Each structure stands twice: as structure tokens, then as C-alpha cells.
Amino acid sequence: MQATHSDESAALFSGYNVAAYDEMFGLDRTPRPHYAPLHDRLIDLGPAEIERRNKMADLTMRNQGITFTVYGREQGVEQIIPFDPIPRLVSAPEWDRIERGLKQRVRALNLFIRDIYHNRSILKDRVIPAELIFGASGYRRGCLGLRVPKDIYMHVSGIDLIRDATGEYLVLEDNCRTPSGASYVLKNRQVMKQVFPFLFEQYNVRPVDDYTDRLLSVLRYIAPDGCDDPTVVVLTPGMFNSAYYEHSFLARHMGVDLVEGRDLVLDRGQIFRRTTRGLERVDVIYRRIDDEFLDPLSFRPDGILGVAGLMGAYRAGNIGLANSLGTGVADDKGIYPFVPDIIKYYLNEQPILNNVETYRPLISSHRQHILENLESLVVKAVDGSGGYGMLIGPASTKAQRDEFRRKIEDDPRGYIAQPTIQLSRHPTFVDGRLDGRHVDLRPFVLYGEDVSVLPGGLTRVALPEGSLVVNSSQGGGTKDTWVLQGSPPVDPLRASAQAAPGGRS
């Protein structure tokens, strides 16, 4: 017998298991109010139509070369970043709290970085152990006393959020150096508008399209004094970097040049760009190169990606740099447990967004707890990123746990541990139907004349069933994130059906 459209639609959610905190469904499997119209629309579309449009989205991503490079795999390293067509929705009240919490956190971290490189009041008052600061890989002694334009250090940050079993948003990581992913936020929205325009019909979604305009405004704001029409460039390590697509995307959409270190030169204390017309002065660099590779004269002498003498030009106030040097001290995972204290110390406010409970091996009782419970904890290297240098206890082998036990015992400063949190799940299109997959959220915060947050950010998806690793560098995917304005839309058909005796739930 041939399957009917209604049979196919019913199959869309067949076997869907509501586990952990589900973004779309409550425990009684009823769609949350702001998800209800989307849920019904997906049912109406059915799996065949979603599959057809999902292939269109995939083709669009391929044709536009929306790629990400995965290191450490033998097969082709440059891949199309997987895109899931089912959008994540964030209600207006939820976003209001997230936005206030992120602004609060970034303001406090910025004050913290300035203090560390100047007065060190927070160390004198013993809020944070000094050895944690001086042992951080992101701490730069060469930044002591360094004055930066407008006293802003973190111009672009990506703060990773998760939801626990109760649905509370928690901060998982602060990314204060060169966070990636904003370009995928913008491309995901473009693809959704092209391939699934009708899904927008019932929602009032906050736009994200002006991100590059706002980023350029931030960069121009930190130009050297007296520079009324600054020249801005994006500095990339080159086409073999994992985030090269993003570097080129942002430069193109800001209308500025994408350069490599070999394109720039120091001359009489100023930074210039080599062009066919001769040298042209550069005023602001949005650098996507780590500190230690920026200037071989100040950091690694074997570094070939940066510009010799850049640090001197920066110290002299002749170039604006985003993010500033030394910001890595704020996203060292050894510092992360102290961020609530940092917020209270500098702002005299209670944190709006809480941290994940974190154990520090430097504390003997914590270390003992970690070593005795490795199979249930997530262990992270304090200077790790991109999902590298992690142990996920429940998915680990004995050999892996033994390896991390040795690492922790040898270098307790180098690791932290956190409970294994079942990240919230979201319906994800897999093999012709929807299944729950764990997700997180990376909103992007810009700090220039004011602090602003890109509405939504990058929702990352752990595509293998049960996996908690969402990083794109580990094979994770992405989905569009809709921050809604105003009240959730009302679906007349659903309201009518629910009001009727025996109406659906």
C-alpha cells in the first residue's frame, strides 16, 4: 500500500524521545508555546518535503563554499559544515535575561583584564590566587602597563552557553581571543530564508544581518587618536587555517582587505600594507592570529604568520588591535571558576548567568574527587579549545582515564573538571525524521562605543546520537537560531483544536 502524506507526516516525530531538557517539547510531549506554530508547520510539510529542501540547503552550502577545516583526520581536511534545517527558537523573555547576563559578564571581564595588566587590585585583595594568573598561558607579561584605545580589550567575544536539565542557561566557556562562528550565523540565516522562507511566516524574528556593520563600527572606534577615516584590515594566518572561510567572509562583508602577515610591514613605527600602488597605512587590525604568532620580535621568533615590530607600533599607539593582546588570560579555564567573583568585585552585582559547577585539581579535596570520579566527569585542559584536550568520562576508555589521571597528577594547574551535564536537546533532521540531538549556543558580544549582543548566535549540534561534543572541529553541525520579538505567535488552528472537546495536545 502506498504511504499517504498524513502517514509520512506522522512518521516525522515517530520514536522521538523527550530526554534531558528538550528545547521544543515539555515533559508531556506538548510543544512549548513559542514552538507550537513551527511544530505544526513541520508536521504539515512532512519528511519528504523537508528532505527535499534540506538537500537544497546542502547544495547551497556547497556552492557557496561554506567550509570548516577539521584537523587530525586523514580524510580531506576541508569540509562543508553540516547544517540542520530545523531552527532553534529563543523566546523574548529568555533572550532578555541572556543578553543582560552576557553584557554584564563581558564588562566585568574587560575590567579584569585591564586590572591584571595595571593595578592588580584583584590580586592584592586576594580574590583570585596570583599563581593562577601568572601561570595562565594567555597571560602576557609584555602587556604590563600597556594602554589600549578606550580601555577596551575584548572587542569580540563568544560566550558558550548550555542549558541543564532544569532548562537554566549556564555559561560553559568564555572565548576572549579569536572566537569563530559569526559568519555561520549569518550564512545559516541566509540559507534558511532561501530554502525555508515559509517557516518565517508566523514568527517575528530579530535580524542578524547588520553584524558586520556593527563589527566594522567597533573596529573603527578603536583607531588611533586623530584618525578620522581609519583603514581596517582582517589579518588571517592563511587559507589553511580552520576558520579561513570566516576570515574571508567577514572581510568581504565589511568591505575591508583580508591580509596575511607577509602583506604588512613596519616602517617608522607605523604599520603599512603592501599594494601595487606602494605602501598604504593601516590603522586597525582585526587579527585572527593567536598572540604568540603576532610578532616574532616579541613572542615566538620562529613565527612567520605575523608582523615583525607590530608590538612596538601597538605600544606606541599607532595601531588599533582587536582583540587586544593578552585577552587570553580571561578565558583560561583555570580563571573560569572565579568569573562570578570577578563580576561581584568589579561591578558589585550578582551574576545574572551562572557558571557550571567546576572542580579545580589544585585544591586537594577537589583533586581527590576528580581522580575518584573520572568516569562521570568532563575534564578539560585550561588552555584547550575546539573540543581538543578533553576527557568525557562517560564515553571514555580505561586507557584514556589513566592517561588523564597522570596528566592531572603531573600538572594540577593545567586542568579543571565539571559534572557531565546532559545538554539540552533539539529536534534534528536525521535519516528522514526528527530525532533529539544535544545543542549549545555561542552568542557573540561586541564591545565598542557600547556593548551589544548579536541576537541568537551560533547553535551547535552534536550530530552523533548521544554525543555531547558540539564543536565543529570535532564534526559537529550548526542550525539557525531565532530570537523572537514580542509574544509567541498564536496558531488559530491549534487554538481551535485545543479548545474543542478531545482536542489534540
Salt bridges, closest charged atoms under 4 A:
GLU23 OE2 - ARG88 NH2 3.12
GLU23 OE1 - ARG163 NH1 2.78
ASP40 OD1 - HIS39 ND1 2.99
ASP40 OD1 - ARG494 NH2 2.55
ASP40 OD2 - ARG504 NH2 3.22
GLU49 OE2 - ARG52 NH2 2.89
GLU49 OE2 - ARG53 NE 2.58
ASP58 OD2 - ARG62 NE 2.94
ASP84 OD2 - LYS479 NZ 2.67
GLU94 OE2 - ARG163 NH2 2.86
ASP96 OD2 - ARG100 NE 3.21
ASP151 OD2 - ARG114 NE 3.19
ASP151 OD1 - ARG147 NH2 3.44
ASP160 OD1 - ARG442 NE 2.69
ASP160 OD2 - ARG460 NH2 3.26
GLU173 OE2 - LYS380 NZ 3.57
ASP174 OD1 - ARG105 NE 2.65
GLU201 OE1 - ARG41 NH1 3.20
ASP209 OD2 - LYS193 NZ 3.84
ASP210 OD1 - ARG214 NE 3.66
ASP229 OD1 - ARG220 NH2 3.54
GLU246 OE2 - ARG288 NH2 3.35
ASP257 OD2 - ARG273 NH1 1.97
GLU260 OE1 - ARG262 NE 3.43
ASP267 OD2 - ARG268 NH2 3.19
GLU280 OE1 - ARG273 NH2 2.48
GLU280 OE2 - ARG277 NH2 2.84
ASP283 OD1 - ARG281 NE 3.15
ASP291 OD2 - ARG140 NE 3.19
ASP291 OD1 - ARG287 NH2 2.74
GLU292 OE1 - ARG140 NH2 3.24
ASP302 OD2 - ARG300 NH2 3.00
ASP331 OD1 - ARG177 NE 2.77
ASP332 OD1 - ARG413 NH1 3.32
ASP402 OD2 - LYS398 NZ 2.89
ASP402 OD1 - ARG405 NH1 2.96
GLU403 OE2 - LYS407 NZ 3.11
ASP435 OD2 - ARG433 NH2 3.75
ASP435 OD2 - ARG437 NH1 3.30
ASP440 OD2 - ARG460 NH2 2.70
ASP450 OD1 - ARG107 NH2 3.25
ASP480 OD2 - ARG189 NE 2.84
